[in-house]
Amino acid sequence: MSRLTAAACVAACLTIAGCGSDSLDRPIRFVVPDGFEGYLALVIDDTHGSVIDKTPDAYLFNVPASGVVLSERPDEIYSWHVTEAVTAAGKRLSIKSASTHWGDTRGEVLFFVVGGDELQRRLNNHGEARQHQRVWLEDRGLILGQ
């Protein structure tokens, strides 16, 4: 392997691993109520959304029981980052990105699933996820025209 090829491989690995120049300097942390599981939606709403809470160790989003967080456009979420979910007591929970929904909603919606592997498989089932998410959004009044 040539030196140039090796250098390119190292640069690619560092970028993919989140060590590139566009990496976020701290995790994005969702603080959820005790017992919370299911969809968590970060709704980008520059008019009604709150300012992201930046602490020395994380960018914090406090999640109400509804699972809906209204936020101004957080440029941080579009950088390579680690996403965490914890309870107010600090218990770590499993969280995975589900999808993005936009068009007929109040703003762009970034979906996450908080919960165990089985729940994440069920809610992230690509054949049904969009329909589940749409119903979830409708139930919370986030579809425009309702």
N, C-alpha and C positions, 0 to 999 in steps of 0.2 A: 504494500500500500504506500502510495507516495505521501510525502509530507503535506502536500496541499489537500489531498483527499482526507487524510487524518484530521487536519485542522477543520475542514468543512464538516466532517462527522461530529466533532466535538462541539462546534458552534451550533449545529442543528440540535444535538442532544440538550445543550444548555437552554436553548430557546424553548424547546418542547417541554422541558422540565420546569420551566417557569423562572429561569435564571437570566433571561434576556433583559435588555434595557427597558422593555415595556412591561416588566413584571410589577405587580403591586407589592408595596413594601410591607404589607400586613394583611391578614385574612379579612374576608367579609364574614361577619358573624351575625346570625339571626338569633335573637333571644326570644324563645317561645314560651308560652304558658306551660306549667306542669301538665303532663298527660297529652300534650298536643301531638297529633300525627295526621298525616294527609297532605293535601296540597297547601303550599305556601305560595302566594302570588305577590311579586314585587311589581306594582303598577307605577309606571313612569308618568307622572302628572306634574308638569312644571307649574301649573296654576295652583293646585291644591296640595301638592306633595310637600312633605317636610324635608328639611335639610339633613343630609347624612351626618350621623354622629361619629366624628373622628376622634378616637382615643389613641394613646400611644401604642396599644397592642392590637387594635382592630378597628375596622369600619363597622359600626353597630347599627342594626335595624331591630327595633323592638316590635315584635309581632303580636297583635291582639288575637283573641280567641277565634275571630273570623278567618284568620290566616291571610288577610289582605293588608299589605303595607303600601301606602301611597308615598312616593318619594319624588323629589325633583330628579332630573336626569343625573344619575350618579356615574360620571365618567369612569370611576374606579371599577365598576362592574364589567366594563368592556375591556379591561386589561386582564392579562393572564393572572389568575388569583386562586387562592384556596378558599372554599366556602365551608363554613361551619354552622351547625345549629346546636344551641345549648339551652337548657332551662335557666330560669332566673337563679337557681341554686348552683348553676355551673355544670350540671350533668350533660355530657356530650351525647348528641343524637346523630343518627345516620341521616345524611341529606344528599340528594342527587338532583342535578338539573334535569328538568323534564322537557320543556320546550319553550318556545316564544309564541305569543299570540298577539296579533295586532289587526287593525282594520276597523272593526265595528265596536271597539271597546273605548273606554275613557282615555286610554293611552296604551303604549306598548306594555305587554304583560309578560314578565319572566316567571315561568313556573318552576317550582322545586317540589320534590316529594320528601317529606320528613317521616321517617319510620323505618321499620325493618325491611329486609330483602323481599319478603313476600308482598308486602304492601307496595313497595317500589316497583316490583314486576307487574303487579295488577294495574297500578295507576299509570305506568309508563308503557303499557301495551300499545304499541304504535298503531294498531288497527282500531283501537277504541279510545285512545288518549284524547284526541281532539274533541270527540263528542263528550266525554266525561268533563273535560275542561270547560267546554262551552256551557254545559248545564251548571257547573260550579260557578262560572262567571254570572250567568243569568240569576242564580239564586242570591247572589250578592249585589245585584243591581249594577253590574259593571258593563253590561251591554248597552250601547247607545240606543236611544229610541224607546226605552222601556219606561 
